[in-house]
Amino acid sequence: MLHPEPTDLRPLDAQDVQVWNLYWGDVARRIGPAFARAEARTCAMAYLSGLLSPVARKNSWQLAEISGDPNPYRMQHLLGHADWDPDALRDRLRRFVLDHLADPGAIGVLDETGFLKQGTHSVGVARQYSGTAGRVENCQIGVFLTDASVHGHTLLDRERYLPAAWTDDPPRSQQAGVPADRPSATKPALARQLLERNGAAGVSCAWITGDSVYGDDRPLRQDEPKALANQVRHVRCMGGVREDQIGVLLLQMLMRLLPAARLPCAAALSLVNRAIGVPFRFVETLSTLHQPPRGW
């Protein structure tokens, strides 16, 4: 979640605690049906409570200790053996986000995260570049879609990336429990799946952002998922843009954000010149620039 500025902090009072308990109870009611047994539901809420706690390391031992358990077995059973549906849980949490955090100016953020591993049995683990480590490491990679708005920043969806070391080795994938019908997909292709799935579920974002892994993928950038058409534009990394294009691109973004108040030529030029520090020739077709090029 987004953190308030220090000046916004104030001591909690009884009403704050009551409101928190109401929301916490709502979360418990929403996600409860995703777990087959009452013990798993109770443990899941204890696990979430531990993740929100000030404990420095969020492993099973630490979370069990802060929950009052003598050992981590209950937490480990929840993660590895309990009967619950992660996709159903994702859908229920997304509904909670839409009900409480939805905002017309929300920004969808596409990004990947690496999870460092030591063994070779975890699904998708391989020696590959991890942005988390900043180098090639033995790790798993997940592609994530998050929602950022004035209300906070929260996870919406995820997909696991399978490198060639797994997709080219069906027996290994089968032994690890990877579904046989799981197709090979690049990271941008996984990002497209996330956008289509969440668009169909009612997620609406003013913008979708992503780094060059996603912005440089032409199909993802230009062929927007139908479910999100006319609602989002993919914003690619500016690293591949020539200096003489930056002014035009910034002006297009300004006119997109202020369609009802067309900036006079001089004012628009002044804003862009101050932003990039170099002058450029203004295009005569200013009135057509209130819409950005498709894919941006």
KEKE-3310 file (N, C-alpha, C; in steps of 0.2 Angstrom, whole numbers, plus 5000, padded with zeros to 4 digits):
npx = (5004:5002:5011:5007:5012:5024:5018:5005:5002:4994:4989:4981:4963:4949:4939:4946:4951:4939:4934:4944:4943:4930:4933:4943:4935:4927:4935:4939:4926:4924:4935:4934:4926:4935:4943:4943:4942:4938:4949:4959:4954:4955:4969:4973:4969:4977:4989:4989:4988:5000:5008:5006:5011:5024:5035:5052:5056:5047:5044:5039:5042:5044:5031:5023:5027:5023:5010:5007:5009:5018:5026:5031:5022:5008:5007:5015:5008:4997:5002:5007:4999:4986:4969:4964:4959:4969:4966:4953:4953:4961:4951:4941:4948:4951:4938:4935:4945:4940:4928:4931:4943:4943:4945:4943:4955:4964:4980:4986:4999:5012:5023:5038:5044:5058:5061:5073:5081:5088:5087:5082:5069:5058:5044:5047:5060:5076:5092:5092:5089:5086:5077:5076:5088:5097:5105:5110:5103:5099:5083:5065:5052:5040:5026:5017:5002:4997:4987:4987:4982:4975:4970:4978:4990:4990:4990:4983:4983:4993:5005:5015:5031:5037:5053:5063:5070:5061:5049:5054:5055:5045:5043:5049:5041:5029:5031:5033:5020:5015:5002:4997:4991:4996:5002:5017:5024:5029:5035:5028:5017:5011:5008:4998:4988:4985:4979:4968:4961:4958:4952:4940:4934:4930:4939:4946:4957:4965:4977:4990:5005:5022:5039:5053:5052:5039:5034:5041:5036:5027:5014:5008:5008:5001:4990:4977:4969:4953:4944:4948:4948:4949:4950:4962:4980:4995:5010:5026:5043:5053:5066:5069:5066:5069:5078:5072:5059:5054:5048:5036:5030:5027:5019:5008:5004:5001:4990:4981:4978:4972:4960:4948:4952:4960:4977:4984:4995:5007:5008:5008:5020:5029:5027:5032:5045:5051:5050:5058:5070:5074:5071:5058:5051:5034:5020:5008:4996:4989:4977:4973:4980:4975:4972:4982:4995:4990:4992:5000)
npy = (4994:5012:5023:5035:5053:5058:5069:5066:5056:5050:5047:5031:5029:5023:5022:5020:5007:5000:5002:4996:4983:4980:4980:4970:4959:4958:4955:4942:4935:4936:4928:4916:4905:4900:4891:4874:4868:4873:4875:4878:4890:4898:4898:4904:4918:4921:4920:4930:4941:4940:4943:4957:4962:4969:4960:4956:4946:4937:4922:4905:4901:4913:4919:4910:4911:4924:4922:4915:4901:4886:4880:4879:4871:4872:4883:4879:4868:4874:4881:4871:4859:4860:4861:4872:4884:4893:4902:4905:4911:4923:4929:4932:4941:4951:4956:4962:4972:4980:4984:4992:5000:5004:5016:5029:5035:5026:5017:5003:4992:4983:4971:4961:4949:4942:4927:4921:4905:4889:4876:4864:4860:4867:4874:4881:4886:4892:4896:4912:4930:4940:4954:4957:4953:4959:4953:4937:4923:4908:4906:4909:4916:4928:4936:4950:4959:4975:4987:5004:5018:5033:5028:5018:5004:4989:4971:4963:4952:4937:4928:4913:4912:4901:4896:4890:4879:4872:4871:4864:4852:4841:4829:4833:4844:4838:4830:4839:4844:4853:4858:4849:4855:4868:4881:4886:4902:4919:4933:4945:4940:4933:4944:4950:4940:4943:4956:4954:4945:4952:4963:4957:4954:4966:4976:4992:5003:5019:5020:5009:5004:4999:4991:4991:4978:4974:4986:4986:4976:4974:4968:4968:4981:4988:4980:4981:4972:4967:4968:4979:4989:5006:5010:5009:5013:5007:5011:5013:5010:5025:5024:5020:5030:5043:5059:5069:5066:5066:5078:5079:5067:5070:5081:5075:5067:5077:5084:5073:5071:5083:5085:5093:5106:5114:5117:5133:5136:5142:5140:5126:5123:5130:5122:5109:5112:5116:5104:5096:5103:5106:5115:5112:5110:5115:5106:5108:5102:5103:5101:5088:5081:5077:5064:5051:5041:5025:5012:5019)
npz = (5000:4998:5007:5019:5021:5034:5041:5040:5049:5063:5080:5083:5086:5095:5086:5074:5076:5076:5063:5056:5060:5055:5041:5041:5045:5034:5024:5028:5027:5013:5007:5014:5008:4999:5004:5009:5022:5039:5048:5039:5034:5046:5048:5037:5038:5050:5044:5034:5043:5049:5039:5038:5049:5059:5058:5053:5044:5034:5035:5037:5050:5058:5056:5062:5075:5078:5078:5088:5088:5092:5083:5065:5058:5055:5047:5036:5032:5027:5016:5008:5008:5011:5006:4995:4983:4973:4962:4964:4976:4972:4963:4972:4981:4971:4969:4981:4980:4969:4975:4985:4982:4969:4956:4944:4939:4941:4939:4930:4933:4926:4929:4933:4945:4953:4961:4972:4972:4978:4975:4962:4959:4961:4953:4937:4940:4936:4929:4927:4922:4935:4941:4954:4960:4952:4943:4934:4941:4950:4950:4951:4941:4941:4933:4936:4939:4945:4954:4955:4964:4971:4982:4986:4983:4976:4974:4959:4950:4944:4935:4932:4925:4913:4909:4895:4899:4906:4898:4887:4892:4895:4903:4916:4919:4920:4931:4941:4942:4933:4923:4909:4898:4898:4889:4881:4885:4882:4892:4889:4883:4894:4901:4893:4895:4908:4907:4899:4906:4918:4913:4908:4920:4925:4929:4927:4920:4919:4914:4908:4913:4910:4910:4898:4894:4891:4885:4873:4866:4852:4848:4861:4864:4854:4850:4859:4872:4869:4880:4887:4879:4873:4886:4892:4888:4883:4890:4884:4888:4889:4885:4872:4863:4852:4854:4847:4846:4859:4863:4856:4860:4874:4872:4866:4877:4886:4880:4879:4893:4895:4887:4886:4888:4877:4875:4871:4858:4861:4875:4876:4870:4879:4890:4886:4882:4894:4900:4893:4890:4878:4862:4850:4834:4831:4827:4814:4815:4828:4834:4832:4841:4853:4855:4859:4850:4844:4856:4865)
capx = (5000:5005:5012:5006:5018:5024:5014:4998:5001:4991:4988:4974:4958:4944:4935:4950:4951:4933:4934:4949:4940:4925:4936:4946:4930:4924:4940:4938:4920:4925:4940:4933:4924:4940:4946:4938:4941:4938:4956:4963:4952:4958:4976:4975:4969:4983:4995:4988:4989:5007:5011:5005:5014:5031:5040:5056:5057:5040:5044:5034:5044:5042:5024:5020:5029:5019:5003:5006:5010:5024:5031:5028:5019:5002:5008:5018:5003:4992:5005:5009:4995:4979:4964:4961:4960:4972:4963:4946:4955:4963:4945:4938:4952:4950:4931:4936:4948:4935:4922:4934:4949:4942:4946:4943:4961:4969:4985:4988:5007:5014:5030:5040:5048:5062:5062:5079:5080:5094:5086:5080:5063:5052:5041:5050:5066:5081:5097:5089:5090:5082:5078:5077:5095:5101:5110:5108:5103:5094:5077:5058:5050:5032:5023:5012:4998:4995:4983:4989:4978:4975:4968:4984:4994:4988:4990:4977:4984:4999:5006:5021:5034:5041:5058:5064:5072:5055:5044:5057:5056:5039:5043:5051:5035:5024:5033:5032:5013:5013:4996:4999:4989:4999:5006:5023:5022:5033:5032:5023:5011:5008:5005:4992:4983:4983:4975:4962:4957:4956:4947:4934:4932:4928:4945:4946:4963:4966:4984:4994:5012:5027:5045:5054:5051:5032:5033:5044:5032:5022:5007:5005:5007:4997:4983:4975:4964:4946:4940:4951:4949:4946:4951:4969:4985:5001:5015:5032:5049:5056:5073:5070:5063:5074:5077:5068:5052:5051:5043:5030:5026:5025:5014:5002:5001:4997:4983:4977:4976:4968:4956:4943:4955:4965:4982:4986:5002:5013:5008:5010:5027:5032:5027:5036:5052:5053:5051:5064:5075:5076:5065:5057:5046:5027:5016:5002:4990:4989:4970:4973:4985:4972:4973:4989:4995:4987:4997:5003)
capy = (5000:5018:5025:5042:5057:5058:5074:5064:5051:5052:5041:5028:5029:5017:5022:5017:5000:4997:5002:4991:4976:4979:4978:4963:4954:4958:4950:4935:4932:4935:4923:4910:4900:4897:4886:4868:4867:4879:4876:4882:4897:4902:4899:4909:4924:4922:4921:4937:4945:4940:4947:4964:4963:4972:4955:4958:4941:4934:4915:4901:4901:4920:4920:4905:4914:4930:4920:4911:4894:4883:4878:4882:4866:4874:4888:4875:4864:4879:4883:4866:4853:4862:4861:4878:4886:4900:4906:4907:4916:4929:4932:4935:4947:4956:4959:4966:4978:4983:4987:4997:5004:5006:5023:5030:5037:5020:5015:4996:4991:4977:4970:4954:4949:4936:4923:4917:4898:4886:4870:4864:4857:4872:4875:4887:4888:4891:4902:4918:4936:4942:4961:4957:4952:4963:4948:4931:4919:4903:4909:4909:4923:4929:4942:4953:4965:4978:4992:5010:5024:5038:5024:5013:5000:4982:4966:4961:4945:4935:4922:4911:4912:4895:4896:4885:4873:4868:4870:4859:4846:4839:4825:4837:4848:4833:4828:4845:4846:4858:4856:4847:4860:4874:4883:4890:4909:4924:4937:4950:4936:4932:4951:4951:4936:4946:4961:4951:4941:4957:4967:4953:4954:4973:4980:4998:5008:5025:5019:5003:5005:4993:4993:4989:4971:4974:4991:4985:4971:4977:4965:4970:4988:4990:4977:4981:4967:4970:4970:4985:4994:5013:5012:5010:5014:5004:5016:5010:5013:5030:5023:5019:5036:5048:5065:5074:5063:5066:5084:5077:5063:5074:5085:5071:5065:5083:5085:5067:5073:5089:5086:5098:5113:5114:5122:5137:5133:5145:5137:5119:5123:5132:5117:5104:5115:5116:5097:5092:5107:5108:5117:5108:5114:5113:5103:5112:5098:5102:5099:5081:5078:5076:5057:5048:5036:5018:5008:5023)
capz = (5000:4998:5014:5020:5023:5041:5043:5040:5054:5070:5085:5082:5092:5096:5080:5069:5077:5074:5056:5054:5062:5050:5035:5042:5044:5027:5020:5030:5024:5006:5005:5017:5004:4994:5008:5010:5029:5044:5050:5034:5034:5052:5047:5031:5041:5054:5039:5032:5049:5050:5033:5039:5055:5058:5058:5048:5039:5033:5034:5041:5057:5060:5056:5067:5081:5080:5078:5094:5087:5094:5077:5059:5054:5053:5041:5031:5029:5023:5010:5004:5008:5013:5000:4993:4976:4973:4957:4967:4981:4968:4961:4978:4983:4966:4970:4986:4978:4965:4979:4990:4980:4962:4955:4937:4937:4943:4934:4930:4933:4924:4931:4935:4951:4954:4968:4972:4974:4979:4972:4955:4959:4961:4946:4933:4943:4931:4929:4922:4925:4940:4943:4961:4962:4947:4939:4932:4947:4950:4952:4948:4938:4941:4930:4940:4937:4951:4954:4959:4964:4977:4988:4988:4978:4978:4969:4956:4947:4943:4931:4933:4919:4913:4904:4890:4903:4908:4892:4882:4896:4897:4909:4921:4920:4923:4938:4946:4942:4928:4918:4902:4893:4899:4884:4882:4884:4884:4898:4887:4882:4900:4903:4889:4898:4914:4905:4896:4912:4923:4909:4908:4927:4927:4931:4923:4922:4915:4910:4909:4913:4910:4907:4891:4892:4889:4881:4867:4863:4847:4849:4867:4864:4848:4849:4866:4873:4868:4886:4890:4873:4875:4893:4893:4883:4885:4890:4884:4891:4885:4883:4865:4859:4850:4857:4843:4847:4866:4864:4853:4864:4880:4870:4865:4883:4889:4876:4881:4899:4895:4881:4886:4888:4872:4877:4866:4855:4865:4882:4876:4868:4884:4895:4884:4882:4901:4903:4890:4890:4871:4858:4844:4829:4833:4822:4813:4817:4835:4836:4831:4845:4859:4856:4858:4845:4847:4859:4870)
cpx = (5004:5005:5011:5012:5018:5019:5007:4997:4998:4990:4981:4970:4954:4940:4939:4950:4945:4932:4938:4946:4934:4928:4939:4941:4927:4929:4939:4932:4921:4930:4939:4931:4929:4944:4941:4937:4941:4945:4960:4961:4955:4965:4978:4974:4975:4989:4995:4990:4997:5011:5011:5008:5021:5037:5045:5056:5050:5040:5040:5036:5042:5035:5020:5021:5024:5012:5002:5007:5017:5029:5027:5024:5012:5002:5011:5013:4998:4995:5006:5004:4988:4975:4961:4963:4963:4969:4956:4948:4957:4956:4941:4941:4951:4943:4932:4940:4944:4930:4925:4939:4948:4942:4947:4950:4967:4974:4987:4996:5008:5022:5032:5044:5052:5062:5068:5078:5087:5093:5084:5073:5057:5050:5044:5057:5072:5086:5094:5090:5084:5083:5079:5084:5099:5106:5106:5108:5098:5088:5070:5056:5043:5031:5017:5008:4995:4991:4986:4984:4979:4973:4974:4986:4993:4989:4983:4978:4991:4999:5013:5025:5038:5046:5059:5066:5066:5050:5047:5058:5050:5039:5045:5045:5030:5025:5032:5024:5011:5007:4999:4997:4992:5004:5012:5022:5027:5031:5027:5016:5007:5005:4998:4986:4980:4978:4968:4958:4954:4951:4940:4930:4929:4933:4945:4952:4963:4972:4986:5001:5017:5034:5046:5052:5044:5031:5036:5041:5027:5015:5004:5004:5002:4990:4981:4969:4957:4942:4942:4951:4946:4947:4958:4974:4991:5006:5022:5038:5052:5063:5074:5067:5069:5072:5072:5060:5049:5046:5036:5026:5024:5019:5007:5000:4998:4990:4978:4974:4971:4964:4951:4946:4961:4970:4983:4993:5007:5013:5010:5017:5031:5033:5032:5043:5055:5054:5057:5070:5078:5070:5064:5051:5039:5024:5010:4996:4989:4982:4969:4977:4982:4972:4980:4989:4993:4993:5000:4998)
cpy = (5006:5020:5033:5046:5057:5063:5071:5058:5054:5046:5038:5029:5023:5016:5019:5010:4997:4997:4996:4984:4975:4977:4971:4958:4953:4954:4943:4932:4931:4929:4917:4904:4897:4892:4880:4867:4873:4880:4880:4889:4901:4903:4904:4916:4926:4923:4928:4942:4946:4944:4955:4966:4966:4967:4956:4953:4937:4926:4912:4901:4908:4921:4916:4908:4920:4928:4916:4903:4892:4881:4880:4877:4868:4878:4884:4871:4868:4880:4877:4860:4855:4862:4868:4880:4893:4905:4909:4912:4923:4932:4935:4941:4953:4960:4964:4973:4983:4987:4992:5002:5006:5014:5024:5032:5032:5019:5007:4996:4984:4976:4963:4955:4942:4933:4919:4910:4895:4879:4870:4861:4861:4874:4882:4889:4887:4897:4907:4924:4938:4950:4962:4957:4957:4959:4942:4926:4913:4905:4907:4916:4923:4936:4944:4959:4968:4984:4998:5015:5028:5034:5019:5009:4993:4977:4964:4953:4943:4929:4920:4910:4905:4896:4890:4878:4869:4867:4865:4853:4844:4834:4828:4841:4844:4831:4833:4847:4851:4855:4854:4852:4867:4876:4887:4898:4914:4929:4942:4946:4934:4939:4952:4946:4939:4952:4959:4948:4947:4962:4964:4953:4961:4978:4986:5002:5013:5024:5012:5005:4999:4995:4991:4982:4970:4980:4990:4979:4974:4974:4968:4977:4991:4987:4976:4975:4970:4972:4976:4990:5001:5015:5013:5011:5011:5010:5012:5013:5019:5029:5022:5024:5041:5055:5070:5072:5065:5072:5082:5072:5066:5078:5081:5069:5071:5084:5079:5068:5079:5090:5091:5106:5113:5119:5126:5135:5136:5141:5130:5119:5125:5126:5111:5106:5114:5109:5094:5096:5109:5110:5112:5112:5111:5111:5107:5109:5097:5100:5092:5077:5076:5068:5055:5043:5029:5015:5012:5024)
cpz = (5000:5005:5014:5022:5031:5044:5044:5046:5060:5074:5083:5088:5091:5089:5074:5070:5075:5067:5053:5055:5057:5043:5035:5042:5038:5023:5022:5027:5017:5004:5008:5013:4999:4998:5010:5018:5034:5046:5045:5033:5040:5051:5042:5034:5046:5050:5037:5037:5050:5045:5034:5045:5054:5059:5052:5043:5040:5031:5038:5049:5061:5061:5061:5074:5083:5080:5084:5094:5089:5089:5071:5055:5051:5047:5035:5028:5025:5016:5005:5003:5009:5006:5000:4986:4975:4968:4960:4972:4977:4966:4966:4980:4978:4967:4976:4984:4973:4969:4983:4987:4973:4961:4947:4935:4939:4937:4936:4929:4931:4926:4933:4941:4951:4961:4968:4975:4974:4975:4964:4954:4959:4954:4943:4936:4937:4932:4924:4926:4930:4942:4950:4963:4958:4943:4937:4939:4946:4953:4949:4946:4938:4937:4934:4937:4944:4949:4958:4958:4970:4983:4990:4982:4980:4972:4966:4953:4946:4938:4932:4926:4919:4907:4900:4893:4905:4902:4887:4886:4899:4903:4916:4924:4923:4930:4943:4946:4938:4924:4911:4897:4894:4893:4885:4880:4886:4889:4895:4885:4888:4903:4899:4892:4904:4912:4903:4902:4916:4919:4909:4915:4929:4929:4925:4925:4917:4911:4912:4908:4913:4908:4900:4889:4889:4884:4874:4863:4858:4848:4855:4867:4859:4849:4856:4866:4873:4874:4889:4885:4875:4882:4895:4887:4886:4885:4890:4887:4886:4882:4875:4860:4858:4853:4854:4844:4854:4867:4861:4857:4870:4878:4869:4872:4887:4886:4878:4888:4900:4889:4881:4886:4884:4874:4871:4864:4860:4872:4882:4874:4875:4889:4893:4884:4889:4903:4900:4889:4883:4867:4852:4840:4831:4827:4821:4815:4824:4837:4836:4837:4852:4861:4855:4853:4848:4850:4865:4876)
residu = (MET:LEU:HIS:PRO:GLU:PRO:THR:ASP:LEU:ARG:PRO:LEU:ASP:ALA:GLN:ASP:VAL:GLN:VAL:TRP:ASN:LEU:TYR:TRP:GLY:ASP:VAL:ALA:ARG:ARG:ILE:GLY:PRO:ALA:PHE:ALA:ARG:ALA:GLU:ALA:ARG:THR:CYS:ALA:MET:ALA:TYR:LEU:SER:GLY:LEU:LEU:SER:PRO:VAL:ALA:ARG:LYS:ASN:SER:TRP:GLN:LEU:ALA:GLU:ILE:SER:GLY:ASP:PRO:ASN:PRO:TYR:ARG:MET:GLN:HIS:LEU:LEU:GLY:HIS:ALA:ASP:TRP:ASP:PRO:ASP:ALA:LEU:ARG:ASP:ARG:LEU:ARG:ARG:PHE:VAL:LEU:ASP:HIS:LEU:ALA:ASP:PRO:GLY:ALA:ILE:GLY:VAL:LEU:ASP:GLU:THR:GLY:PHE:LEU:LYS:GLN:GLY:THR:HIS:SER:VAL:GLY:VAL:ALA:ARG:GLN:TYR:SER:GLY:THR:ALA:GLY:ARG:VAL:GLU:ASN:CYS:GLN:ILE:GLY:VAL:PHE:LEU:THR:ASP:ALA:SER:VAL:HIS:GLY:HIS:THR:LEU:LEU:ASP:ARG:GLU:ARG:TYR:LEU:PRO:ALA:ALA:TRP:THR:ASP:ASP:PRO:PRO:ARG:SER:GLN:GLN:ALA:GLY:VAL:PRO:ALA:ASP:ARG:PRO:SER:ALA:THR:LYS:PRO:ALA:LEU:ALA:ARG:GLN:LEU:LEU:GLU:ARG:ASN:GLY:ALA:ALA:GLY:VAL:SER:CYS:ALA:TRP:ILE:THR:GLY:ASP:SER:VAL:TYR:GLY:ASP:ASP:ARG:PRO:LEU:ARG:GLN:ASP:GLU:PRO:LYS:ALA:LEU:ALA:ASN:GLN:VAL:ARG:HIS:VAL:ARG:CYS:MET:GLY:GLY:VAL:ARG:GLU:ASP:GLN:ILE:GLY:VAL:LEU:LEU:LEU:GLN:MET:LEU:MET:ARG:LEU:LEU:PRO:ALA:ALA:ARG:LEU:PRO:CYS:ALA:ALA:ALA:LEU:SER:LEU:VAL:ASN:ARG:ALA:ILE:GLY:VAL:PRO:PHE:ARG:PHE:VAL:GLU:THR:LEU:SER:THR:LEU:HIS:GLN:PRO:PRO:ARG:GLY:TRP)
# end
